[in-house]
Amino acid sequence: MIEAREIDFHTLSAIFKLNVRADQKYLVAPNSVTIAQCHYEPAGWLRGLWSGDTPVGLIAMINPLIESPSFEEGDRLDAAYIWRLMIAEEHQAKGYGAEAIAIAVKQARAWGLPNIYLSVVPEEGSAIEFYEAQGFAKTGIMHDQEVEMLRPLLD
Ligand SMILES: CC(C)(COP(=O)(O)OP(=O)(O)OC[C@H]1O[C@@H](n2cnc3c(N)ncnc32)[C@H](O)[C@@H]1OP(=O)(O)O)[C@@H](O)C(=O)NCCC(=O)NCCS
């Protein structure tokens, strides 16, 4: 069972050090970049993912109900956005990614939003099938070169 915890002075370097596999690096930004960007994103929600005392990953989300300079015309106001998700190489395939989605869904509901969405690089090894298994479906919309996927949050 993993937990999402705020990153602080004491845990920052442990989360910095987490990496995906070398062949997955084009799928997600390094954690150092996500942490820096989130510092300047008023709508950002950033957490380290922990299994007990072991850091296993990172998740960053955007709350569309908070005003942000990052928002663009046409952005969804009815859906929480999973901005970044990574499970470190040595902790993948243990069910932690699925648990992270459950955490994200809980957060989206806490914000009172009826949907959750994200965009995925549609390349070899991408997480599209992972997200489909988690109840997301392609919307047909592209963001730059990325495929948008959305999951309604039914009660
Ligand atoms: C995608 C990612 C978050 C999944 O986390 P994970 O902890 O490895 O996934 P889980 O162990 O919870 O897997 C849940 C299910 O999805 C499947 N799955 C996981 N990654 C998959 C992938 N890339 N493609 C297809 N299926 C995948 C697992 O086999 C498992 O299936 P099962 O329930 O039938 O056994 C993780 O592999 C990762 O960080 N990848 C690199 C970065 C990335 O792509 N991030 C997403 C950016 S949009």
Ligand as a Chemical Component Dictionary entry (heavy atoms), coordinates in Angstrom:
data_LIG
# 
_chem_comp.id                   LIG 
_chem_comp.type                 NON-POLYMER 
_chem_comp.pdbx_formal_charge   0 
_chem_comp.three_letter_code    LIG 
# 
loop_
_chem_comp_atom.comp_id 
_chem_comp_atom.atom_id 
_chem_comp_atom.alt_atom_id 
_chem_comp_atom.type_symbol 
_chem_comp_atom.charge 
_chem_comp_atom.model_Cartn_x 
_chem_comp_atom.model_Cartn_y 
_chem_comp_atom.model_Cartn_z 
_chem_comp_atom.pdbx_ordinal 
LIG C1  C1  C 0 3.230  3.645  -16.199 1  
LIG C2  C2  C 0 3.633  3.432  -14.743 2  
LIG C3  C3  C 0 3.240  4.651  -13.902 3  
LIG C4  C4  C 0 2.862  2.190  -14.240 4  
LIG O1  O1  O 0 3.237  1.955  -12.886 5  
LIG P1  P1  P 0 3.471  0.467  -12.352 6  
LIG O2  O2  O 0 3.616  0.562  -10.871 7  
LIG O3  O3  O 0 4.577  -0.163 -13.098 8  
LIG O4  O4  O 0 2.108  -0.216 -12.759 9  
LIG P2  P2  P 0 1.280  -1.343 -11.956 10 
LIG O5  O5  O 0 2.246  -2.324 -11.357 11 
LIG O6  O6  O 0 0.328  -0.672 -11.023 12 
LIG O7  O7  O 0 0.507  -2.019 -13.160 13 
LIG C5  C5  C 0 -0.885 -2.126 -13.216 14 
LIG C6  C6  C 0 -1.249 -2.915 -14.453 15 
LIG O8  O8  O 0 -0.865 -2.159 -15.627 16 
LIG C7  C7  C 0 0.040  -2.926 -16.432 17 
LIG N1  N1  N 0 1.035  -1.995 -16.980 18 
LIG C8  C8  C 0 1.906  -1.245 -16.302 19 
LIG N2  N2  N 0 2.632  -0.469 -17.136 20 
LIG C9  C9  C 0 2.195  -0.766 -18.377 21 
LIG C10 C10 C 0 2.539  -0.298 -19.675 22 
LIG N3  N3  N 0 3.485  0.636  -19.870 23 
LIG N4  N4  N 0 1.869  -0.814 -20.750 24 
LIG C11 C11 C 0 0.912  -1.748 -20.575 25 
LIG N5  N5  N 0 0.535  -2.223 -19.359 26 
LIG C12 C12 C 0 1.172  -1.736 -18.281 27 
LIG C13 C13 C 0 0.668  -3.931 -15.486 28 
LIG O9  O9  O 0 1.117  -5.064 -16.185 29 
LIG C14 C14 C 0 -0.500 -4.245 -14.564 30 
LIG O10 O10 O 0 -1.359 -5.164 -15.170 31 
LIG P3  P3  P 0 -2.094 -6.307 -14.283 32 
LIG O11 O11 O 0 -2.965 -5.566 -13.297 33 
LIG O12 O12 O 0 -2.864 -7.089 -15.320 34 
LIG O13 O13 O 0 -0.991 -7.071 -13.628 35 
LIG C15 C15 C 0 5.144  3.141  -14.575 36 
LIG O14 O14 O 0 5.473  1.985  -15.300 37 
LIG C16 C16 C 0 6.033  4.287  -15.023 38 
LIG O15 O15 O 0 6.383  5.151  -14.225 39 
LIG N6  N6  N 0 6.433  4.281  -16.321 40 
LIG C17 C17 C 0 7.368  5.262  -16.841 41 
LIG C18 C18 C 0 6.844  6.683  -16.845 42 
LIG C19 C19 C 0 5.511  6.830  -17.522 43 
LIG O16 O16 O 0 5.251  6.299  -18.603 44 
LIG N7  N7  N 0 4.655  7.607  -16.851 45 
LIG C20 C20 C 0 3.363  7.944  -17.374 46 
LIG C21 C21 C 0 3.509  9.248  -18.129 47 
LIG S1  S1  S 0 1.962  9.711  -18.850 48 
# 
loop_
_chem_comp_bond.comp_id 
_chem_comp_bond.atom_id_1 
_chem_comp_bond.atom_id_2 
_chem_comp_bond.value_order 
_chem_comp_bond.pdbx_ordinal 
LIG C1  C2  SING 1  
LIG C2  C3  SING 2  
LIG C2  C4  SING 3  
LIG C2  C15 SING 4  
LIG C4  O1  SING 5  
LIG O1  P1  SING 6  
LIG P1  O2  DOUB 7  
LIG P1  O3  SING 8  
LIG P1  O4  SING 9  
LIG O4  P2  SING 10 
LIG P2  O5  DOUB 11 
LIG P2  O6  SING 12 
LIG P2  O7  SING 13 
LIG O7  C5  SING 14 
LIG C5  C6  SING 15 
LIG C6  O8  SING 16 
LIG C6  C14 SING 17 
LIG O8  C7  SING 18 
LIG C7  N1  SING 19 
LIG C7  C13 SING 20 
LIG N1  C8  SING 21 
LIG N1  C12 SING 22 
LIG C8  N2  DOUB 23 
LIG N2  C9  SING 24 
LIG C9  C10 SING 25 
LIG C9  C12 DOUB 26 
LIG C10 N3  SING 27 
LIG C10 N4  DOUB 28 
LIG N4  C11 SING 29 
LIG C11 N5  DOUB 30 
LIG N5  C12 SING 31 
LIG C13 O9  SING 32 
LIG C13 C14 SING 33 
LIG C14 O10 SING 34 
LIG O10 P3  SING 35 
LIG P3  O11 DOUB 36 
LIG P3  O12 SING 37 
LIG P3  O13 SING 38 
LIG C15 O14 SING 39 
LIG C15 C16 SING 40 
LIG C16 O15 DOUB 41 
LIG C16 N6  SING 42 
LIG N6  C17 SING 43 
LIG C17 C18 SING 44 
LIG C18 C19 SING 45 
LIG C19 O16 DOUB 46 
LIG C19 N7  SING 47 
LIG N7  C20 SING 48 
LIG C20 C21 SING 49 
LIG C21 S1  SING 50 
# 
